[in-house]
Amino acid sequence: MEYVPVLPDSLVLEIFMLLPYDAVLRAGLTCRQWLAVSRDEFLWRELFYSYYRIPRSVPRHPSSVSWYGEFRRLFDCIPCVEVQTLREHSDQVLHLAFSHKGHQFSSCSKDCTVKLWDTERADGHISLVHSSSMRQFNWAYTQFSQFNADDTLLLVSGVYLGPHHSSSGEIAVISLENYTLLSRVRNKPYDVFGCWLNETHLISGNLHWIGNMTSCSVLWLNKAFQDVESENVNVVKRLFKIQNINASTIRTVMVAHCRRHDNPDLLLDYEAQSQAQKQKGRLQRYQPLLFDLGASGSDDEDEVEEEERQRETKCPGLPMGRHPPSTISGLDHVLQSRKTIGLRELEIEKQVAKMLGKAHTKAPEPSLMEALETGEEEDKTYLLFTTGSLTYSPHQIGIKRIKPDQMSTSGPVLGKERNSEFFDSLDHVIDIHGHIIGMGLSPDHRYLYVNSRAWPPGCEISDPMCPPPIAQEIDLHVIDLKSLREERRILRAHRAFTPNDECFFIFLDVSRDFVASGAEDKHGYIWDRHYNICLARLAHDDVVNSVAFSPADQELLLTASDDSTIKVWRSPRMVRLSQAMARPSRPRSLLPSWLSRNKNCVNGRP
């Protein structure tokens, strides 16, 4: 006898529209008619927008083929299930970094070790491969690490032991073939962190105070392994020397390789698109305050420092002086000066510096902004860093293009490349109007994500040492490095509580579809990059300092915390697959098992 539906499809659809998603899926198991209706695209479009609370003006992700599949992607492919806790560190874990292949990751900690971990065990668990202690080099702790492009070398950044207000640090390069130390490079202030420019060269920093509130930051290019056979072969070359005012310094350097032919993995929402159209053609050239007090270090002083750098980088085992870390790096000079110098004297110093800077600073390179205005496209390498012009707290992002002839240390021997125009200007500056506490690049280096804590609207800064109060809410900005403008509205969910002078860096990470960040509220957070929504909160027992997606699988995420642990998170889908492989096969259930997922992982709601 032929089956005749009791209710027409249109009426069943109307009923299903009133049900939550899980009830719709269960109802679909009743019969073939209900199963077909339960997969209706119009139904799942309505469920998608209502469940995730996404504005209907935001279109579906361009790579998605169905609303049902997109609902399931956001529900089932988020790494929010804790599968392992690593407890090998004995103190706060500060940073995590994956290799480019995703087969290893490194971790840095207040216990002054850098550890390497294997992610490709047959049982799916992560295991410790190697641990190196840096205490023998008078380090207080390790704070940052990064694999080079071919995963053969590991850059490790650390902080020296020493007096309370010292800002000295060091960068070490470790071979991943035999775990030997290849070189050590001075790094000041320590929260420059350092980064790779290419497979064999890394960038470090140095800081020279040239006034009570003014300084210059020098960014150096260093060869990773110092196999020097001639005294006329460079292993170190100065990239840029940039002046700072109002106690600000350059911090948090990173390199972005922006390709000419890229496929943007992020679409603007309609609000941002309309705003971008209004601002099109009105790019303003931002001239940062760069200056010279006329009392900058002499050539003799610089030559002595360069000789010290050569000696330090050539001799990895040479013990260094004992210097301390502090929460605010590089302010020991300022703190001492403020005891005897008044605001009037500091204002006079700033005005003199601005006048002298016009005569002693190179003109900005016009090529960067001209290319934006004319629409010309080419591969570019940018040096990105935090800086400031109003106060010591980092509130601006500086951008300086690195030219092809600056990519290696080859060229004139140190000291012979100087000219009368002593300081470099920045190509572009983006003001965040708040204290920047984290930055991360998208995998294609097209977008820069910035964690900041906003200043009150309309605030004015009269004293550089008294920045405005900062919000507890952390704002996550998105900047398009192709157009050099902020492209999306701010992402929010995470919080921080420390004041200006105790702020610390909270590392974030970006995958193809998601962005994740730590927070001081004892949670890590995951957002979808396209829909701009928070999808998961990942609990720890203390501050979450760092997060890291696997480059090989964005459904694997790591979080590091002050509770001395590293937690491993996988998606519900991957957990089911691993469990299925571990047990004997059995008849497949018709009910999708992803219904059983704990709902507290979605939208950050408990």
Solvent accessible surface area in square Angstrom, and as a share of the most:
residue,aa,sasa,rsa
1,M,241,1.08
2,E,148,0.66
3,Y,138,0.53
4,V,109,0.63
5,P,64,0.40
6,V,137,0.79
7,L,58,0.29
8,P,78,0.49
9,D,82,0.42
10,S,79,0.51
11,L,81,0.40
12,V,2,0.01
13,L,39,0.19
14,E,110,0.49
15,I,74,0.37
16,F,4,0.02
17,M,62,0.28
18,L,153,0.76
19,L,59,0.29
20,P,80,0.50
21,Y,9,0.04
22,D,27,0.14
23,A,32,0.25
24,V,0,0.00
25,L,2,0.01
26,R,121,0.44
27,A,18,0.14
28,G,2,0.02
29,L,72,0.36
30,T,90,0.52
31,C,40,0.24
32,R,219,0.80
33,Q,23,0.10
34,W,74,0.26
35,L,77,0.38
36,A,72,0.56
37,V,12,0.07
38,S,0,0.00
39,R,81,0.29
40,D,46,0.24
41,E,71,0.32
42,F,111,0.46
43,L,0,0.00
44,W,0,0.00
45,R,79,0.29
46,E,36,0.16
47,L,15,0.08
48,F,0,0.00
49,Y,10,0.04
50,S,71,0.46
51,Y,42,0.16
52,Y,2,0.01
53,R,172,0.63
54,I,7,0.03
55,P,65,0.41
56,R,123,0.45
57,S,60,0.38
58,V,4,0.03
59,P,45,0.28
60,R,69,0.25
61,H,25,0.11
62,P,89,0.56
63,S,88,0.57
64,S,20,0.13
65,V,138,0.79
66,S,26,0.17
67,W,29,0.10
68,Y,37,0.14
69,G,32,0.31
70,E,3,0.02
71,F,0,0.00
72,R,80,0.29
73,R,44,0.16
74,L,1,0.00
75,F,0,0.00
76,D,0,0.00
77,C,23,0.14
78,I,0,0.00
79,P,0,0.00
80,C,6,0.03
81,V,47,0.27
82,E,77,0.35
83,V,59,0.34
84,Q,36,0.16
85,T,36,0.21
86,L,8,0.04
87,R,169,0.62
88,E,87,0.39
89,H,9,0.04
90,S,95,0.61
91,D,56,0.29
92,Q,58,0.26
93,V,0,0.00
94,L,26,0.13
95,H,13,0.06
96,L,5,0.03
97,A,15,0.11
98,F,21,0.09
99,S,0,0.00
100,H,104,0.47
101,K,135,0.57
102,G,6,0.06
103,H,50,0.22
104,Q,27,0.12
105,F,0,0.00
106,S,0,0.00
107,S,0,0.00
108,C,0,0.00
109,S,0,0.00
110,K,63,0.27
111,D,19,0.10
112,C,0,0.00
113,T,19,0.11
114,V,3,0.02
115,K,16,0.07
116,L,4,0.02
117,W,1,0.00
118,D,36,0.19
119,T,16,0.09
120,E,123,0.55
121,R,106,0.39
122,A,119,0.92
123,D,82,0.43
124,G,36,0.35
125,H,89,0.40
126,I,5,0.03
127,S,29,0.19
128,L,68,0.34
129,V,66,0.38
130,H,48,0.21
131,S,47,0.31
132,S,21,0.13
133,S,56,0.36
134,M,5,0.02
135,R,122,0.44
136,Q,134,0.60
137,F,19,0.08
138,N,26,0.13
139,W,0,0.00
140,A,13,0.10
141,Y,29,0.11
142,T,0,0.00
143,Q,11,0.05
144,F,27,0.11
145,S,1,0.01
146,Q,60,0.27
147,F,4,0.02
148,N,1,0.01
149,A,55,0.43
150,D,66,0.34
151,D,14,0.07
152,T,68,0.40
153,L,13,0.06
154,L,1,0.01
155,L,0,0.00
156,V,0,0.00
157,S,0,0.00
158,G,0,0.00
159,V,0,0.00
160,Y,10,0.04
161,L,54,0.27
162,G,35,0.34
163,P,87,0.55
164,H,129,0.58
165,H,70,0.31
166,S,11,0.07
167,S,2,0.01
168,S,16,0.10
169,G,0,0.00
170,E,0,0.00
171,I,0,0.00
172,A,0,0.00
173,V,0,0.00
174,I,8,0.04
175,S,13,0.08
176,L,24,0.12
177,E,159,0.72
178,N,90,0.46
179,Y,67,0.25
180,T,61,0.35
181,L,50,0.25
182,L,51,0.25
183,S,0,0.00
184,R,1,0.00
185,V,0,0.00
186,R,47,0.17
187,N,0,0.00
188,K,59,0.25
189,P,1,0.01
190,Y,13,0.05
191,D,21,0.11
192,V,3,0.01
193,F,12,0.05
194,G,0,0.00
195,C,3,0.02
196,W,18,0.06
197,L,3,0.01
198,N,42,0.22
199,E,76,0.34
200,T,47,0.28
201,H,16,0.07
202,L,0,0.00
203,I,0,0.00
204,S,0,0.00
205,G,1,0.01
206,N,8,0.04
207,L,9,0.04
208,H,25,0.11
209,W,53,0.19
210,I,12,0.06
211,G,20,0.19
212,N,46,0.23
213,M,7,0.03
214,T,2,0.01
215,S,0,0.00
216,C,0,0.00
217,S,4,0.02
218,V,3,0.02
219,L,1,0.01
220,W,11,0.04
221,L,0,0.00
222,N,0,0.00
223,K,50,0.21
224,A,0,0.00
225,F,69,0.29
226,Q,26,0.11
227,D,96,0.50
228,V,44,0.25
229,E,173,0.78
230,S,45,0.29
231,E,152,0.68
232,N,102,0.53
233,V,79,0.45
234,N,10,0.05
235,V,3,0.01
236,V,0,0.00
237,K,24,0.10
238,R,42,0.15
239,L,12,0.06
240,F,7,0.03
241,K,4,0.02
242,I,3,0.02
243,Q,3,0.01
244,N,4,0.02
245,I,1,0.01
246,N,12,0.06
247,A,0,0.00
248,S,2,0.01
249,T,0,0.00
250,I,1,0.01
251,R,15,0.05
252,T,8,0.05
253,V,6,0.03
254,M,32,0.14
255,V,13,0.07
256,A,0,0.00
257,H,49,0.22
258,C,16,0.10
259,R,132,0.48
260,R,104,0.38
261,H,153,0.68
262,D,32,0.16
263,N,136,0.70
264,P,65,0.41
265,D,41,0.21
266,L,5,0.02
267,L,66,0.33
268,L,37,0.18
269,D,4,0.02
270,Y,105,0.40
271,E,104,0.47
272,A,9,0.07
273,Q,70,0.31
274,S,55,0.35
275,Q,105,0.47
276,A,10,0.08
277,Q,127,0.56
278,K,148,0.63
279,Q,95,0.42
280,K,143,0.61
281,G,77,0.74
282,R,155,0.56
283,L,58,0.29
284,Q,153,0.68
285,R,120,0.44
286,Y,85,0.32
287,Q,109,0.49
288,P,21,0.13
289,L,67,0.33
290,L,23,0.12
291,F,0,0.00
292,D,9,0.05
293,L,33,0.16
294,G,59,0.57
295,A,72,0.56
296,S,29,0.19
297,G,20,0.19
298,S,63,0.41
299,D,78,0.41
300,D,104,0.54
301,E,78,0.35
302,D,11,0.06
303,E,79,0.35
304,V,80,0.46
305,E,33,0.15
306,E,12,0.05
307,E,110,0.49
308,E,51,0.23
309,R,2,0.01
310,Q,36,0.16
311,R,121,0.44
312,E,21,0.09
313,T,1,0.01
314,K,88,0.37
315,C,56,0.33
316,P,37,0.23
317,G,58,0.56
318,L,67,0.33
319,P,95,0.59
320,M,26,0.11
321,G,44,0.42
322,R,150,0.55
323,H,75,0.33
324,P,2,0.01
325,P,36,0.23
326,S,14,0.09
327,T,74,0.43
328,I,39,0.20
329,S,0,0.00
330,G,0,0.00
331,L,3,0.02
332,D,54,0.28
333,H,66,0.30
334,V,0,0.00
335,L,60,0.30
336,Q,110,0.49
337,S,13,0.08
338,R,68,0.25
339,K,148,0.63
340,T,116,0.68
341,I,43,0.22
342,G,33,0.32
343,L,96,0.48
344,R,184,0.67
345,E,92,0.41
346,L,13,0.06
347,E,78,0.35
348,I,90,0.45
349,E,20,0.09
350,K,49,0.21
351,Q,76,0.34
352,V,54,0.31
353,A,0,0.00
354,K,67,0.28
355,M,125,0.56
356,L,61,0.30
357,G,1,0.01
358,K,175,0.74
359,A,79,0.61
360,H,71,0.32
361,T,23,0.13
362,K,69,0.29
363,A,81,0.63
364,P,47,0.29
365,E,66,0.30
366,P,66,0.41
367,S,47,0.30
368,L,1,0.01
369,M,7,0.03
370,E,80,0.36
371,A,8,0.06
372,L,42,0.21
373,E,95,0.43
374,T,92,0.53
375,G,55,0.53
376,E,116,0.52
377,E,90,0.40
378,E,79,0.36
379,D,72,0.37
380,K,24,0.10
381,T,13,0.08
382,Y,5,0.02
383,L,0,0.00
384,L,0,0.00
385,F,0,0.00
386,T,1,0.01
387,T,10,0.06
388,G,8,0.08
389,S,9,0.05
390,L,79,0.39
391,T,0,0.00
392,Y,10,0.04
393,S,0,0.00
394,P,13,0.08
395,H,0,0.00
396,Q,4,0.02
397,I,0,0.00
398,G,0,0.00
399,I,0,0.00
400,K,13,0.06
401,R,37,0.14
402,I,2,0.01
403,K,79,0.33
404,P,110,0.69
405,D,112,0.58
406,Q,39,0.17
407,M,47,0.21
408,S,38,0.25
409,T,5,0.03
410,S,81,0.52
411,G,55,0.53
412,P,74,0.47
413,V,41,0.24
414,L,26,0.13
415,G,24,0.23
416,K,154,0.65
417,E,52,0.24
418,R,49,0.18
419,N,83,0.42
420,S,103,0.66
421,E,85,0.38
422,F,34,0.14
423,F,1,0.00
424,D,17,0.09
425,S,5,0.03
426,L,6,0.03
427,D,10,0.05
428,H,15,0.07
429,V,6,0.04
430,I,23,0.12
431,D,66,0.34
432,I,14,0.07
433,H,79,0.35
434,G,0,0.00
435,H,13,0.06
436,I,4,0.02
437,I,4,0.02
438,G,0,0.00
439,M,7,0.03
440,G,8,0.07
441,L,32,0.16
442,S,0,0.00
443,P,80,0.51
444,D,44,0.23
445,H,47,0.21
446,R,35,0.13
447,Y,5,0.02
448,L,1,0.00
449,Y,2,0.01
450,V,0,0.00
451,N,0,0.00
452,S,1,0.00
453,R,4,0.01
454,A,31,0.24
455,W,11,0.04
456,P,53,0.33
457,P,132,0.83
458,G,74,0.71
459,C,37,0.22
460,E,164,0.73
461,I,42,0.21
462,S,109,0.70
463,D,16,0.08
464,P,15,0.10
465,M,32,0.14
466,C,86,0.51
467,P,18,0.11
468,P,10,0.06
469,P,99,0.62
470,I,23,0.12
471,A,35,0.27
472,Q,80,0.35
473,E,76,0.34
474,I,0,0.00
475,D,4,0.02
476,L,0,0.00
477,H,13,0.06
478,V,1,0.01
479,I,0,0.00
480,D,6,0.03
481,L,1,0.00
482,K,63,0.27
483,S,23,0.15
484,L,5,0.02
485,R,67,0.24
486,E,74,0.33
487,E,9,0.04
488,R,10,0.04
489,R,86,0.32
490,I,60,0.30
491,L,5,0.03
492,R,143,0.52
493,A,41,0.32
494,H,1,0.00
495,R,83,0.30
496,A,0,0.00
497,F,96,0.40
498,T,27,0.16
499,P,70,0.44
500,N,18,0.09
501,D,68,0.35
502,E,90,0.40
503,C,13,0.08
504,F,69,0.29
505,F,38,0.16
506,I,0,0.00
507,F,22,0.09
508,L,12,0.06
509,D,38,0.19
510,V,9,0.05
511,S,8,0.05
512,R,148,0.54
513,D,10,0.05
514,F,1,0.00
515,V,0,0.00
516,A,0,0.00
517,S,0,0.00
518,G,0,0.00
519,A,0,0.00
520,E,17,0.07
521,D,29,0.15
522,K,99,0.42
523,H,37,0.17
524,G,0,0.00
525,Y,7,0.03
526,I,0,0.00
527,W,2,0.01
528,D,1,0.00
529,R,5,0.02
530,H,8,0.04
531,Y,1,0.01
532,N,19,0.10
533,I,22,0.11
534,C,22,0.13
535,L,1,0.01
536,A,0,0.00
537,R,93,0.34
538,L,1,0.01
539,A,52,0.41
540,H,12,0.05
541,D,114,0.59
542,D,52,0.27
543,V,20,0.12
544,V,0,0.00
545,N,6,0.03
546,S,0,0.00
547,V,4,0.02
548,A,4,0.03
549,F,8,0.03
550,S,5,0.03
551,P,80,0.50
552,A,76,0.59
553,D,45,0.23
554,Q,28,0.13
555,E,16,0.07
556,L,9,0.04
557,L,0,0.00
558,L,0,0.00
559,T,0,0.00
560,A,0,0.00
561,S,0,0.00
562,D,30,0.15
563,D,35,0.18
564,S,28,0.18
565,T,11,0.06
566,I,1,0.00
567,K,29,0.12
568,V,1,0.01
569,W,14,0.05
570,R,39,0.14
571,S,0,0.00
572,P,11,0.07
573,R,86,0.31
574,M,49,0.22
575,V,24,0.14
576,R,56,0.21
577,L,85,0.42
578,S,63,0.41
579,Q,90,0.40
580,A,54,0.42
581,M,168,0.75
582,A,90,0.69
583,R,101,0.37
584,P,116,0.73
585,S,116,0.75
586,R,169,0.62
587,P,129,0.81
588,R,230,0.84
589,S,79,0.51
590,L,154,0.77
591,L,56,0.28
592,P,23,0.14
593,S,58,0.38
594,W,1,0.00
595,L,15,0.07
596,S,99,0.64
597,R,19,0.07
598,N,95,0.49
599,K,111,0.47
600,N,67,0.35
601,C,16,0.09
602,V,2,0.01
603,N,24,0.12
604,G,15,0.15
605,R,78,0.28
606,P,144,0.91
